[in-house]
């Protein structure tokens, strides 16, 4: 049954990808996650995530899309919180 599935699992994020992702998200943290009246629009956030994708993909084991990066970021935050 699993062989019929068109969606295949991508390779795990390697250390270099994770480092670049963290570095870039922290660099653009204010634009991506700010709350209040001065926050960025959805279009601006999408552009920032695309920029991050262009920085991560050169060191990636396989091409990553924006959704992959967002999910990895959520997973990293969740894992970090659970250690506390």
ABEGO torsion letter per residue (X at the ends): XAAABABBBBBBBBAAAAAAAAAAAAAAAAAAABBEAABBBAAAAAAAAAAAAAAAAAABABBBBAAAAAAAAAAAAAAAAAAX
